[in-house]
């Protein structure tokens, strides 16, 4: 078993994130840097799982830390079937060209009603001409 398949066996859900800088919505003169991020949640379990809540920690290049908590994602609390994925795109507005986001989702196993905390590894938001 590879490392990733061992992790999938231990963690019923995994999360991939693809960030992107939104130059057309950003304004350097106003210290406004807009990023989109597309999240894909993978259900590796044999049960349907519902995503109930999100928690994000956003650390900006200024050192400012913002925490965001709420029900679901993009106005939904999706049910993700066994072996299925759910994807959505959202955005973050920063006061500098670089930041880091990380967080977790709270989900519930539909069969057992067991709550599952799914960590989201830190990912970098970086505007143009920033070292990646």
N, C-alpha and C positions, 0 to 999 in steps of 0.2 A: 504494500500500500504506500502511495506517495505521501509526502507531508500534507498536501492539500486535501487528498482524499481522507487522510486520518482526521484532519480538522473537520471535514464535512461530516464524518461519522460522529464526532464529539459534539459539534455545534449544528443544530438542525437548520440554521439559517446563516447565510453569508451575504455580505454587502460589497458591491463594487461601485466606485464613484469616478466619474470623468468630469473634471472641472474645465471651464473655458472662459477666457477673458472676453468681455463684451465691449469692444472699443467704441462701437457706435452709440452706446449708452453711457459711456464714461466721459469724464471731463477733468483732466489733470489740473487745470487752473482752479477748479472748485474742490479739489481733493476728493473726487467721487470716482471710485473704481468699481465697476460692476462686473460680477462674475456669475455665470450660470454653472450649475452642476447637475449632471444626470446621474441618478442613483438607480441601481438595479439590485433588488433583493431576490436572492435565490433560496427556494425552499428545498432543502435536501432531505426532509423527513418524509415519513409515510402518511402524515396527517396534514390536513389543511391548517393553516396558521393565519391568524388575523393580526395585522399591524394596528395597534391601539394608540400609541403615543410616540413622540419624538423628543429628543433632547440634543441640542447642538451647542457646542462651545466654539466661539469664533474669536480667535486671537489676531488682532490687527497689528500692522507694523509699528503703529504708534504705542503699542503695549496695551491698548484698551482691550478688555475681554468682555464679550457679550454672550449671554446664555439665552437660548431660546427653547422654550418648552411648549408643547401643545398636543392636542389630540390629533392623531393620524398624520397624514402628509398631504399637502395640496388639497385640503378639504375632504379627504377620503380616509376611510379605515378599511383598506382592502383585505379581502380574503385571498390568500395565495395557496393554491392547491399543491398537492404532493408533486415534486419535480418541476413545478412551475416557477416563473419569475414575475416580478412586478417592477416596472420602471416608471420614473417620473423625472421631470426637470423643474428645478427651482432656481432661485438666485440669491445672491448676497451682495450688499453694497458696503464697500470698505472705504476708510479714509486714507489709505495708502495703497501702493501697487502690489503689496505682498501681504499674505495672511495665511493662517492655518485654521482648518475646521476639523472637528472631531465630535463624536457623540455616541448616541446609542438609541435603539428603538426598543420599545416595550411591546411584546407580542403575546398572544395567547394561543396555545395549542387547542384547536377546536374540539378534538376528541377527549382530551384529558382535562381541559380548562387550566392547565399548568401555565404560569407566566414565564416568559423567556426574555431575558435581557440580551440584546444583540449589539455588541460593540461595533462602532464604526471607527476604523483606524484613522489617525490624522492624515489629512491630505492638504497639499499646498495650493493656494491660490496665488498666481503670479502674473502680473501684467507684462507687456512687451519690454524687452531689454532687461529683464530680471534674470538672475542666475537661477537655473532650475535644479 
